Amino acid sequence: MTGHRAYLDYNASAPLLAEARAAMLAALDGFANPSSVHNEGRNKRRIVEDARRDIAALVNTKPDHVVFTSGATEAASTLLTSDWKMGRGDVRMSKLYVSAADHPCLLNGGRFAPERVMRIGVDAAGLCDLPALTAALAAHDREEGLPLVAIHLANNETGVIQPVREISAIVKAAGGVLVLDAVQAAGRIPLDLADGVADYLILSAHKIGGPTGVGAFAAASDLMMPKPLVTGGGQERGHRAGTENLSGIAGFGAAARIARGGHIYKDEIAAMRDRIESTILALAPDAEIFGRGVPRLANTVFFAIPGLKAETAQIGFDLAGVAVSAGSACSSGRAGPSHVLKAMGRDGEGGLRVSIGRGTTSKDIELFASALTGILARRANRAA
């Protein structure tokens, strides 16, 4: 074990930003419920609404179109429902269409019955099968209700960016509603709810340097909103009951302010990613880097080396002082290849994910190279 550890697992959770930590501590000063009408309560309410404005600015929507939740999973479960309201009337979504490579919070279908969740395949690179989506929506029975399509903007394992403009055009032509899981995309590529592509975005604070335990969904318009998952009081304008997580929301807002400019570091981060990939291919020329030939996030490397078990290699990296993931952190404890690789038509021993950020250094990459060298040498010795 070396003295220095390299944290290369930003897609699982980014390190807490100093600005977010400071905002959280400031929010803990004093005491009051942000729903109270007295001066103390109004001061706490101001913290919530300032953060709401920061998150709205991150995705270019109105502040009152942002609803805070306990995280991205709750945001997904709120949006993935057949029961919606438009004004004083009800709107029904009769089926949910998801990508086979989506995060489990979408794949599990939220509040839809399992038989109402339709999975759309992906190609070998992990891109949504657009003809299959078109055919599925063409066959959708509009008399039963509207189609709801939910898909990741950027994949959490491969970093592959979906062709969302083309997906949106297909969904709109079918009269459907589009929800984008923007958890991995926020702060890495620009987000703009005003461009008419997505109807709703799912966001998570801890992926952009905020705290865990807080997320949000953002709407392009509040004309139509899902019926609440968490009911009770009138918080979040009736969209999500429960006293707000004040310090978490404050940290989320601070992280969102910084994330607004995160994409300007894309080239710098991509250069580090390319260095990691060159190291992998130099040490293991038979390695496969998934999604390399299509648009993807600048910070993500998802790779496999024939004969190298991802779970075993992950342990080897950890012992060498390098934190990486064997796929998604939400499912990395499970044996076998990830569902993303299966959707892409792969089997084998699974993949390893390296995800970096602005805090990644050359020393981190050097430690990764040293660790991989040792892992491959031990494998060769065992095979000899």
C-alpha positions, 0 to 999 in steps of 0.5 A, a space after each residue: 500500500 502506497 501513501 498516496 491514493 488515487 480516487 478514480 471513481 467520480 461517476 460513483 460519487 465526486 469528492 465534496 467541493 469545498 464550496 459545497 461544504 461551506 454552504 452546508 455548514 452555513 445552512 446549519 447555523 441558526 434554527 428554523 423550519 423553512 416553511 415557517 413564516 417568521 423571520 427565522 423561517 424566511 431566512 432558511 427559506 431563502 437558502 432553499 430558494 437560492 439553491 433552487 435558482 442555482 440548479 435551475 440555471 444549471 439546466 436553463 429552466 425556471 426556478 419553480 420548475 425544480 423539485 428537490 428530492 432525497 436523490 436521483 432514485 426518488 426523482 426517477 420514482 416520482 417521474 416514472 408514474 402513469 398518474 399525472 396532472 395537467 391543470 385540474 385534469 388528470 393525464 395517464 401515461 399507459 406505458 414506460 419505454 426505457 433503454 436496456 442500458 439504463 441505470 436501475 432506477 429507470 430500468 425498475 420502472 418506478 411506479 409502473 407495473 412491470 408488464 407496462 415497462 418496455 425495454 428498448 435495445 442498444 447497439 454494440 456501442 451502447 446507443 439506443 436502437 432508434 428504429 426499435 424505439 420508433 417501431 415500439 412507439 408506432 405500435 403504442 395505443 394512444 387510447 390507453 394513454 400517452 407513452 413515457 420514455 425515460 433514458 440516460 443522457 450519458 451512461 454511468 458505466 461507459 460514458 456513452 452519450 445518447 443521440 437525444 435530439 433524435 430520440 426526442 424527435 421520435 418521442 414527440 412524433 408519437 405524442 410522448 413525454 421524454 425524461 432524461 437521466 442527466 445524473 452523469 451529464 450534469 457539469 460535464 456537458 451543457 444542459 438546456 431544458 429550454 431547447 425543447 429536447 427533454 421534458 424533464 431531467 433527473 439530477 443528483 447532487 453528489 455526482 457534481 461535488 455536492 452532498 449525498 442524500 439530495 437530488 432533484 427533477 427539473 421540468 421544462 414547463 410546469 404545465 404537466 407534473 407527476 402526482 407526488 410520490 411522497 405525500 403529506 404537507 405542502 412542501 415543494 409546491 405540493 410536488 414532494 412533501 416533507 421538511 426540506 434537507 436544508 444543508 443538503 440543498 445548500 450544498 447542492 446549490 453551491 455545487 450547481 453554481 460551479 458545475 455550470 462551467 464544468 464543461 469548459 474543462 472537457 478538453 483538459 479532462 479528455 487529455 487525461 482520459 486519453 492518457 489512461 487509455 493509452 496506458 491500458 492499451 500499451 500494457 494490454 493491447 488486447 484490451 477493449 475500451 467500450 464506446 470509444 468510437 461514439 460520443 461519450 463523456 470526457 471523463 470516463 473509461 470503461 474497459 475489459 481485458 480478456 481473462 482478467 476478472 473485473 472484481 478481482 482486478 478491482 480488489 488489486 487496484 484497491 490494494 495498490 491504492 487506486 479506487 476504481 469500479 467494476 461497473 456501476 457502484 449501485 451493482 458492483 457488488 454483484 458477480 458477473 458482467 454488468 447489465 450494460 455490457 449484456 445489453 451491448 451484446 458482451 459477456 466475458 468477465 465484465 468491465 472496469 470503470 475509471 472515472 476522473 474529474 478536475 481533482 485528478 492529477 498526473 500522480 493519480 494516473 501514474 499510480 493507476 499505471 503502476 497498479 495495472 502493471 502489477 495486476 497483469 504481472 501477477 496474472 501472467 505469473 499465475 498462468 506460467 
